[in-house]
Amino acid sequence: MELFDVYPLYDVTPVSAKGIVITDDKGNKYLDFYGGHAVISIGHSHPYYIERIKS
């Protein structure tokens, strides 16, 4: 199935994220202002939730 041509596609491969910063496989850093569909906006790797998941 082919994707609908609704959103532009970028040649970005995220490899890590912390807070609102995403780093791609080329070392470029991006600010992630997108909270996502039906999710809360807590950023990436929030320490409270990381600790809760670990415990």
PDB file of N, H, CA, C and O in Angstrom:
ATOM      1  N   MET A   1       0.843  -1.180   0.000  1.00  0.00           N
ATOM      2  CA  MET A   1       0.000   0.000   0.000  1.00  0.00           C
ATOM      3  C   MET A   1       0.887   1.242   0.000  1.00  0.00           C
ATOM      4  O   MET A   1       1.849   1.317   0.765  1.00  0.00           O
ATOM      5  N   GLU A   2       0.580   2.187  -0.827  1.00  0.00           N
ATOM      6  H   GLU A   2      -0.201   2.127  -1.448  1.00  0.00           H
ATOM      7  CA  GLU A   2       1.350   3.408  -0.919  1.00  0.00           C
ATOM      8  C   GLU A   2       0.814   4.442   0.075  1.00  0.00           C
ATOM      9  O   GLU A   2      -0.396   4.537   0.282  1.00  0.00           O
ATOM     10  N   LEU A   3       1.717   5.217   0.691  1.00  0.00           N
ATOM     11  H   LEU A   3       2.700   5.139   0.524  1.00  0.00           H
ATOM     12  CA  LEU A   3       1.299   6.246   1.632  1.00  0.00           C
ATOM     13  C   LEU A   3       0.625   7.406   0.911  1.00  0.00           C
ATOM     14  O   LEU A   3       0.959   7.725  -0.229  1.00  0.00           O
ATOM     15  N   PHE A   4      -0.324   8.025   1.591  1.00  0.00           N
ATOM     16  H   PHE A   4      -0.596   7.766   2.518  1.00  0.00           H
ATOM     17  CA  PHE A   4      -0.939   9.235   1.046  1.00  0.00           C
ATOM     18  C   PHE A   4       0.088  10.360   1.064  1.00  0.00           C
ATOM     19  O   PHE A   4       0.888  10.448   1.996  1.00  0.00           O
ATOM     20  N   ASP A   5       0.081  11.201   0.074  1.00  0.00           N
ATOM     21  H   ASP A   5      -0.568  11.130  -0.683  1.00  0.00           H
ATOM     22  CA  ASP A   5       1.010  12.311  -0.016  1.00  0.00           C
ATOM     23  C   ASP A   5       0.449  13.511   0.757  1.00  0.00           C
ATOM     24  O   ASP A   5       0.091  14.531   0.167  1.00  0.00           O
ATOM     25  N   VAL A   6       0.379  13.371   2.093  1.00  0.00           N
ATOM     26  H   VAL A   6       0.670  12.543   2.572  1.00  0.00           H
ATOM     27  CA  VAL A   6      -0.223  14.400   2.934  1.00  0.00           C
ATOM     28  C   VAL A   6       0.847  15.192   3.670  1.00  0.00           C
ATOM     29  O   VAL A   6       0.798  16.422   3.711  1.00  0.00           O
ATOM     30  N   TYR A   7       1.806  14.494   4.245  1.00  0.00           N
ATOM     31  H   TYR A   7       1.846  13.496   4.212  1.00  0.00           H
ATOM     32  CA  TYR A   7       2.869  15.132   5.017  1.00  0.00           C
ATOM     33  C   TYR A   7       4.189  14.980   4.276  1.00  0.00           C
ATOM     34  O   TYR A   7       4.437  13.951   3.646  1.00  0.00           O
ATOM     35  N   PRO A   8       5.036  16.003   4.349  1.00  0.00           N
ATOM     36  CA  PRO A   8       6.348  15.854   3.711  1.00  0.00           C
ATOM     37  C   PRO A   8       7.194  14.832   4.468  1.00  0.00           C
ATOM     38  O   PRO A   8       7.117  14.748   5.694  1.00  0.00           O
ATOM     39  N   LEU A   9       7.990  14.067   3.752  1.00  0.00           N
ATOM     40  H   LEU A   9       8.052  14.136   2.757  1.00  0.00           H
ATOM     41  CA  LEU A   9       8.887  13.089   4.362  1.00  0.00           C
ATOM     42  C   LEU A   9      10.299  13.657   4.340  1.00  0.00           C
ATOM     43  O   LEU A   9      10.743  14.208   3.332  1.00  0.00           O
ATOM     44  N   TYR A  10      10.993  13.519   5.449  1.00  0.00           N
ATOM     45  H   TYR A  10      10.632  13.071   6.267  1.00  0.00           H
ATOM     46  CA  TYR A  10      12.352  14.030   5.567  1.00  0.00           C
ATOM     47  C   TYR A  10      13.317  12.872   5.752  1.00  0.00           C
ATOM     48  O   TYR A  10      12.959  11.852   6.341  1.00  0.00           O
ATOM     49  N   ASP A  11      14.515  13.020   5.261  1.00  0.00           N
ATOM     50  H   ASP A  11      14.805  13.848   4.782  1.00  0.00           H
ATOM     51  CA  ASP A  11      15.533  11.984   5.393  1.00  0.00           C
ATOM     52  C   ASP A  11      16.216  12.127   6.750  1.00  0.00           C
ATOM     53  O   ASP A  11      17.376  12.531   6.832  1.00  0.00           O
ATOM     54  N   VAL A  12      15.483  11.789   7.816  1.00  0.00           N
ATOM     55  H   VAL A  12      14.541  11.461   7.750  1.00  0.00           H
ATOM     56  CA  VAL A  12      15.987  11.897   9.184  1.00  0.00           C
ATOM     57  C   VAL A  12      15.777  10.548   9.857  1.00  0.00           C
ATOM     58  O   VAL A  12      14.669  10.014   9.864  1.00  0.00           O
ATOM     59  N   THR A  13      16.855  10.000  10.425  1.00  0.00           N
ATOM     60  H   THR A  13      17.756  10.434  10.420  1.00  0.00           H
ATOM     61  CA  THR A  13      16.760   8.748  11.171  1.00  0.00           C
ATOM     62  C   THR A  13      17.138   9.031  12.613  1.00  0.00           C
ATOM     63  O   THR A  13      18.323   9.105  12.941  1.00  0.00           O
ATOM     64  N   PRO A  14      16.124   9.192  13.498  1.00  0.00           N
ATOM     65  CA  PRO A  14      16.432   9.478  14.897  1.00  0.00           C
ATOM     66  C   PRO A  14      17.121   8.289  15.567  1.00  0.00           C
ATOM     67  O   PRO A  14      16.742   7.137  15.354  1.00  0.00           O
ATOM     68  N   VAL A  15      18.139   8.583  16.378  1.00  0.00           N
ATOM     69  H   VAL A  15      18.447   9.519  16.551  1.00  0.00           H
ATOM     70  CA  VAL A  15      18.841   7.521  17.096  1.00  0.00           C
ATOM     71  C   VAL A  15      18.795   7.716  18.607  1.00  0.00           C
ATOM     72  O   VAL A  15      18.978   6.759  19.360  1.00  0.00           O
ATOM     73  N   SER A  16      18.550   8.958  19.061  1.00  0.00           N
ATOM     74  H   SER A  16      18.402   9.735  18.449  1.00  0.00           H
ATOM     75  CA  SER A  16      18.428   9.184  20.500  1.00  0.00           C
ATOM     76  C   SER A  16      17.593  10.442  20.737  1.00  0.00           C
ATOM     77  O   SER A  16      17.437  11.291  19.859  1.00  0.00           O
ATOM     78  N   ALA A  17      17.060  10.527  21.962  1.00  0.00           N
ATOM     79  H   ALA A  17      17.186   9.837  22.675  1.00  0.00           H
ATOM     80  CA  ALA A  17      16.246  11.684  22.316  1.00  0.00           C
ATOM     81  C   ALA A  17      16.318  11.909  23.814  1.00  0.00           C
ATOM     82  O   ALA A  17      16.348  10.961  24.599  1.00  0.00           O
ATOM     83  N   LYS A  18      16.346  13.173  24.200  1.00  0.00           N
ATOM     84  H   LYS A  18      16.321  13.943  23.563  1.00  0.00           H
ATOM     85  CA  LYS A  18      16.375  13.547  25.616  1.00  0.00           C
ATOM     86  C   LYS A  18      15.685  14.893  25.729  1.00  0.00           C
ATOM     87  O   LYS A  18      16.058  15.841  25.038  1.00  0.00           O
ATOM     88  N   GLY A  19      14.672  14.990  26.601  1.00  0.00           N
ATOM     89  H   GLY A  19      14.369  14.220  27.162  1.00  0.00           H
ATOM     90  CA  GLY A  19      13.915  16.225  26.715  1.00  0.00           C
ATOM     91  C   GLY A  19      13.189  16.518  25.418  1.00  0.00           C
ATOM     92  O   GLY A  19      12.377  15.709  24.969  1.00  0.00           O
ATOM     93  N   ILE A  20      13.467  17.670  24.800  1.00  0.00           N
ATOM     94  H   ILE A  20      14.126  18.328  25.164  1.00  0.00           H
ATOM     95  CA  ILE A  20      12.852  17.972  23.510  1.00  0.00           C
ATOM     96  C   ILE A  20      13.857  17.908  22.365  1.00  0.00           C
ATOM     97  O   ILE A  20      13.560  18.353  21.256  1.00  0.00           O
ATOM     98  N   VAL A  21      15.041  17.360  22.622  1.00  0.00           N
ATOM     99  H   VAL A  21      15.282  16.999  23.523  1.00  0.00           H
ATOM    100  CA  VAL A  21      16.083  17.295  21.588  1.00  0.00           C
ATOM    101  C   VAL A  21      16.188  15.871  21.054  1.00  0.00           C
ATOM    102  O   VAL A  21      16.337  14.914  21.813  1.00  0.00           O
ATOM    103  N   ILE A  22      16.107  15.757  19.740  1.00  0.00           N
ATOM    104  H   ILE A  22      15.986  16.535  19.124  1.00  0.00           H
ATOM    105  CA  ILE A  22      16.285  14.479  19.053  1.00  0.00           C
ATOM    106  C   ILE A  22      17.580  14.567  18.251  1.00  0.00           C
ATOM    107  O   ILE A  22      17.842  15.579  17.601  1.00  0.00           O
ATOM    108  N   THR A  23      18.390  13.512  18.295  1.00  0.00           N
ATOM    109  H   THR A  23      18.177  12.690  18.823  1.00  0.00           H
ATOM    110  CA  THR A  23      19.636  13.456  17.531  1.00  0.00           C
ATOM    111  C   THR A  23      19.492  12.387  16.465  1.00  0.00           C
ATOM    112  O   THR A  23      19.030  11.279  16.740  1.00  0.00           O
ATOM    113  N   ASP A  24      19.893  12.727  15.238  1.00  0.00           N
ATOM    114  H   ASP A  24      20.268  13.626  15.015  1.00  0.00           H
ATOM    115  CA  ASP A  24      19.799  11.745  14.159  1.00  0.00           C
ATOM    116  C   ASP A  24      21.113  10.999  13.975  1.00  0.00           C
ATOM    117  O   ASP A  24      22.091  11.247  14.681  1.00  0.00           O
ATOM    118  N   ASP A  25      21.116  10.087  13.018  1.00  0.00           N
ATOM    119  H   ASP A  25      20.322   9.886  12.445  1.00  0.00           H
ATOM    120  CA  ASP A  25      22.291   9.237  12.784  1.00  0.00           C
ATOM    121  C   ASP A  25      23.480  10.003  12.214  1.00  0.00           C
ATOM    122  O   ASP A  25      24.577   9.451  12.128  1.00  0.00           O
ATOM    123  N   LYS A  26      23.287  11.267  11.821  1.00  0.00           N
ATOM    124  H   LYS A  26      22.396  11.715  11.891  1.00  0.00           H
ATOM    125  CA  LYS A  26      24.395  12.087  11.313  1.00  0.00           C
ATOM    126  C   LYS A  26      24.892  13.068  12.367  1.00  0.00           C
ATOM    127  O   LYS A  26      25.787  13.869  12.094  1.00  0.00           O
ATOM    128  N   GLY A  27      24.314  13.013  13.582  1.00  0.00           N
ATOM    129  H   GLY A  27      23.588  12.362  13.803  1.00  0.00           H
ATOM    130  CA  GLY A  27      24.731  13.902  14.655  1.00  0.00           C
ATOM    131  C   GLY A  27      23.985  15.231  14.687  1.00  0.00           C
ATOM    132  O   GLY A  27      24.261  16.072  15.544  1.00  0.00           O
ATOM    133  N   ASN A  28      23.037  15.434  13.759  1.00  0.00           N
ATOM    134  H   ASN A  28      22.814  14.751  13.063  1.00  0.00           H
ATOM    135  CA  ASN A  28      22.241  16.655  13.763  1.00  0.00           C
ATOM    136  C   ASN A  28      21.244  16.620  14.913  1.00  0.00           C
ATOM    137  O   ASN A  28      20.703  15.563  15.240  1.00  0.00           O
ATOM    138  N   LYS A  29      21.002  17.772  15.525  1.00  0.00           N
ATOM    139  H   LYS A  29      21.442  18.630  15.260  1.00  0.00           H
ATOM    140  CA  LYS A  29      20.059  17.865  16.632  1.00  0.00           C
ATOM    141  C   LYS A  29      18.840  18.659  16.182  1.00  0.00           C
ATOM    142  O   LYS A  29      18.958  19.652  15.463  1.00  0.00           O
ATOM    143  N   TYR A  30      17.664  18.204  16.620  1.00  0.00           N
ATOM    144  H   TYR A  30      17.569  17.397  17.204  1.00  0.00           H
ATOM    145  CA  TYR A  30      16.399  18.825  16.256  1.00  0.00           C
ATOM    146  C   TYR A  30      15.580  19.067  17.518  1.00  0.00           C
ATOM    147  O   TYR A  30      15.634  18.271  18.455  1.00  0.00           O
ATOM    148  N   LEU A  31      14.829  20.149  17.548  1.00  0.00           N
ATOM    149  H   LEU A  31      14.784  20.796  16.787  1.00  0.00           H
ATOM    150  CA  LEU A  31      13.876  20.371  18.627  1.00  0.00           C
ATOM    151  C   LEU A  31      12.573  19.677  18.248  1.00  0.00           C
ATOM    152  O   LEU A  31      12.041  19.902  17.160  1.00  0.00           O
ATOM    153  N   ASP A  32      12.060  18.840  19.134  1.00  0.00           N
ATOM    154  H   ASP A  32      12.491  18.658  20.018  1.00  0.00           H
ATOM    155  CA  ASP A  32      10.836  18.093  18.871  1.00  0.00           C
ATOM    156  C   ASP A  32       9.667  18.810  19.545  1.00  0.00           C
ATOM    157  O   ASP A  32       9.459  18.679  20.751  1.00  0.00           O
ATOM    158  N   PHE A  33       8.920  19.555  18.768  1.00  0.00           N
ATOM    159  H   PHE A  33       9.089  19.662  17.789  1.00  0.00           H
ATOM    160  CA  PHE A  33       7.769  20.278  19.295  1.00  0.00           C
ATOM    161  C   PHE A  33       6.477  19.498  19.114  1.00  0.00           C
ATOM    162  O   PHE A  33       5.404  19.990  19.462  1.00  0.00           O
ATOM    163  N   TYR A  34       6.565  18.294  18.576  1.00  0.00           N
ATOM    164  H   TYR A  34       7.437  17.894  18.292  1.00  0.00           H
ATOM    165  CA  TYR A  34       5.360  17.514  18.286  1.00  0.00           C
ATOM    166  C   TYR A  34       5.057  16.564  19.437  1.00  0.00           C
ATOM    167  O   TYR A  34       5.879  15.714  19.780  1.00  0.00           O
ATOM    168  N   GLY A  35       3.892  16.706  20.023  1.00  0.00           N
ATOM    169  H   GLY A  35       3.224  17.396  19.744  1.00  0.00           H
ATOM    170  CA  GLY A  35       3.506  15.851  21.142  1.00  0.00           C
ATOM    171  C   GLY A  35       2.994  14.490  20.726  1.00  0.00           C
ATOM    172  O   GLY A  35       2.951  13.570  21.544  1.00  0.00           O
ATOM    173  N   GLY A  36       2.612  14.345  19.497  1.00  0.00           N
ATOM    174  H   GLY A  36       2.646  15.092  18.833  1.00  0.00           H
ATOM    175  CA  GLY A  36       2.115  13.062  19.016  1.00  0.00           C
ATOM    176  C   GLY A  36       0.606  13.001  19.036  1.00  0.00           C
ATOM    177  O   GLY A  36      -0.058  13.899  19.552  1.00  0.00           O
ATOM    178  N   HIS A  37       0.074  11.946  18.478  1.00  0.00           N
ATOM    179  H   HIS A  37       0.614  11.216  18.059  1.00  0.00           H
ATOM    180  CA  HIS A  37      -1.372  11.723  18.454  1.00  0.00           C
ATOM    181  C   HIS A  37      -1.789  10.984  19.719  1.00  0.00           C
ATOM    182  O   HIS A  37      -1.296   9.890  19.996  1.00  0.00           O
ATOM    183  N   ALA A  38      -2.687  11.574  20.478  1.00  0.00           N
ATOM    184  H   ALA A  38      -3.088  12.462  20.253  1.00  0.00           H
ATOM    185  CA  ALA A  38      -3.277  10.931  21.666  1.00  0.00           C
ATOM    186  C   ALA A  38      -2.233  10.521  22.703  1.00  0.00           C
ATOM    187  O   ALA A  38      -2.357   9.468  23.329  1.00  0.00           O
ATOM    188  N   VAL A  39      -1.204  11.352  22.886  1.00  0.00           N
ATOM    189  H   VAL A  39      -1.103  12.207  22.377  1.00  0.00           H
ATOM    190  CA  VAL A  39      -0.201  11.097  23.918  1.00  0.00           C
ATOM    191  C   VAL A  39       0.019  12.374  24.717  1.00  0.00           C
ATOM    192  O   VAL A  39      -0.355  13.461  24.277  1.00  0.00           O
ATOM    193  N   ILE A  40       0.624  12.240  25.889  1.00  0.00           N
ATOM    194  H   ILE A  40       0.928  11.357  26.246  1.00  0.00           H
ATOM    195  CA  ILE A  40       0.940  13.434  26.670  1.00  0.00           C
ATOM    196  C   ILE A  40       2.303  13.961  26.242  1.00  0.00           C
ATOM    197  O   ILE A  40       3.149  13.202  25.768  1.00  0.00           O
ATOM    198  N   SER A  41       2.508  15.237  26.407  1.00  0.00           N
ATOM    199  H   SER A  41       1.821  15.853  26.792  1.00  0.00           H
ATOM    200  CA  SER A  41       3.777  15.853  26.007  1.00  0.00           C
ATOM    201  C   SER A  41       4.686  15.989  27.218  1.00  0.00           C
ATOM    202  O   SER A  41       4.662  17.009  27.905  1.00  0.00           O
ATOM    203  N   ILE A  42       5.481  14.967  27.478  1.00  0.00           N
ATOM    204  H   ILE A  42       5.501  14.138  26.920  1.00  0.00           H
ATOM    205  CA  ILE A  42       6.410  15.007  28.617  1.00  0.00           C
ATOM    206  C   ILE A  42       7.855  15.076  28.153  1.00  0.00           C
ATOM    207  O   ILE A  42       8.771  15.129  28.974  1.00  0.00           O
ATOM    208  N   GLY A  43       8.064  15.075  26.843  1.00  0.00           N
ATOM    209  H   GLY A  43       7.320  15.032  26.177  1.00  0.00           H
ATOM    210  CA  GLY A  43       9.423  15.053  26.321  1.00  0.00           C
ATOM    211  C   GLY A  43       9.930  13.626  26.244  1.00  0.00           C
ATOM    212  O   GLY A  43       9.191  12.677  26.504  1.00  0.00           O
ATOM    213  N   HIS A  44      11.180  13.487  25.891  1.00  0.00           N
ATOM    214  H   HIS A  44      11.780  14.258  25.680  1.00  0.00           H
ATOM    215  CA  HIS A  44      11.797  12.172  25.757  1.00  0.00           C
ATOM    216  C   HIS A  44      12.636  11.881  26.989  1.00  0.00           C
ATOM    217  O   HIS A  44      13.348  12.757  27.481  1.00  0.00           O
ATOM    218  N   SER A  45      12.556  10.664  27.486  1.00  0.00           N
ATOM    219  H   SER A  45      11.978   9.953  27.087  1.00  0.00           H
ATOM    220  CA  SER A  45      13.379  10.197  28.612  1.00  0.00           C
ATOM    221  C   SER A  45      13.182  11.025  29.874  1.00  0.00           C
ATOM    222  O   SER A  45      14.143  11.339  30.577  1.00  0.00           O
ATOM    223  N   HIS A  46      11.938  11.376  30.156  1.00  0.00           N
ATOM    224  H   HIS A  46      11.157  11.121  29.585  1.00  0.00           H
ATOM    225  CA  HIS A  46      11.656  12.138  31.384  1.00  0.00           C
ATOM    226  C   HIS A  46      12.088  11.293  32.578  1.00  0.00           C
ATOM    227  O   HIS A  46      11.678  10.136  32.675  1.00  0.00           O
ATOM    228  N   PRO A  47      12.907  11.830  33.497  1.00  0.00           N
ATOM    229  CA  PRO A  47      13.474  11.031  34.590  1.00  0.00           C
ATOM    230  C   PRO A  47      12.421  10.371  35.483  1.00  0.00           C
ATOM    231  O   PRO A  47      12.632   9.247  35.937  1.00  0.00           O
ATOM    232  N   TYR A  48      11.304  11.032  35.744  1.00  0.00           N
ATOM    233  H   TYR A  48      11.133  11.946  35.375  1.00  0.00           H
ATOM    234  CA  TYR A  48      10.258  10.447  36.589  1.00  0.00           C
ATOM    235  C   TYR A  48       9.707   9.163  35.959  1.00  0.00           C
ATOM    236  O   TYR A  48       9.569   8.140  36.629  1.00  0.00           O
ATOM    237  N   TYR A  49       9.397   9.235  34.671  1.00  0.00           N
ATOM    238  H   TYR A  49       9.509  10.066  34.127  1.00  0.00           H
ATOM    239  CA  TYR A  49       8.804   8.072  34.008  1.00  0.00           C
ATOM    240  C   TYR A  49       9.826   6.972  33.757  1.00  0.00           C
ATOM    241  O   TYR A  49       9.485   5.789  33.779  1.00  0.00           O
ATOM    242  N   ILE A  50      11.069   7.351  33.519  1.00  0.00           N
ATOM    243  H   ILE A  50      11.346   8.312  33.501  1.00  0.00           H
ATOM    244  CA  ILE A  50      12.135   6.336  33.371  1.00  0.00           C
ATOM    245  C   ILE A  50      12.266   5.555  34.682  1.00  0.00           C
ATOM    246  O   ILE A  50      12.352   4.327  34.666  1.00  0.00           O
ATOM    247  N   GLU A  51      12.282   6.251  35.794  1.00  0.00           N
ATOM    248  H   GLU A  51      12.213   7.248  35.807  1.00  0.00           H
ATOM    249  CA  GLU A  51      12.400   5.583  37.102  1.00  0.00           C
ATOM    250  C   GLU A  51      11.188   4.697  37.378  1.00  0.00           C
ATOM    251  O   GLU A  51      11.341   3.588  37.891  1.00  0.00           O
ATOM    252  N   ARG A  52      10.008   5.162  37.052  1.00  0.00           N
ATOM    253  H   ARG A  52       9.884   6.062  36.635  1.00  0.00           H
ATOM    254  CA  ARG A  52       8.788   4.362  37.252  1.00  0.00           C
ATOM    255  C   ARG A  52       8.811   3.099  36.412  1.00  0.00           C
ATOM    256  O   ARG A  52       8.407   2.033  36.878  1.00  0.00           O
ATOM    257  N   ILE A  53       9.278   3.209  35.181  1.00  0.00           N
ATOM    258  H   ILE A  53       9.606   4.074  34.803  1.00  0.00           H
ATOM    259  CA  ILE A  53       9.349   2.029  34.304  1.00  0.00           C
ATOM    260  C   ILE A  53      10.387   1.049  34.846  1.00  0.00           C
ATOM    261  O   ILE A  53      10.163  -0.162  34.830  1.00  0.00           O
ATOM    262  N   LYS A  54      11.521   1.565  35.327  1.00  0.00           N
ATOM    263  H   LYS A  54      11.702   2.548  35.340  1.00  0.00           H
ATOM    264  CA  LYS A  54      12.555   0.684  35.876  1.00  0.00           C
ATOM    265  C   LYS A  54      12.071  -0.057  37.114  1.00  0.00           C
ATOM    266  O   LYS A  54      12.397  -1.227  37.311  1.00  0.00           O
ATOM    267  N   SER A  55      11.283   0.633  37.955  1.00  0.00           N
ATOM    268  H   SER A  55      11.018   1.584  37.795  1.00  0.00           H
ATOM    269  CA  SER A  55      10.833  -0.016  39.199  1.00  0.00           C
ATOM    270  C   SER A  55       9.618  -0.878  38.929  1.00  0.00           C
ATOM    271  O   SER A  55       9.091  -1.506  39.848  1.00  0.00           O
TER     272      SER A  55
END
